[in-house]
C-alpha cells in the first residue's frame, strides 16, 4: 500500500524498522478481545518521508483489529 506524507504529499519509504534503544523487540501494538485466547498483536513499522523527514507508524495486520 502506498503511503503519502501528510506534511508535503511526497511518497513515503515503507517498511522501516522501529526500535527503542536498549530493546531489540521494538514497539508492539496489541488489543485484548473477549475470551482468554482472543488477543491480536502486530509489530509496528515506520514510513519515512524522504523530502521532509516526517515519520508515520503503521501495522500491516490492521484488519485483525476490531472495534469493541
Buried (B, 14 or more C-beta within 10 A) or exposed (E): EEBEBEEEEEEBEBEEEBEEEEEEEEBEBEBEEEEEEEEBEBBBBBBBBEEEEBEBEBBEEEEEBEEE
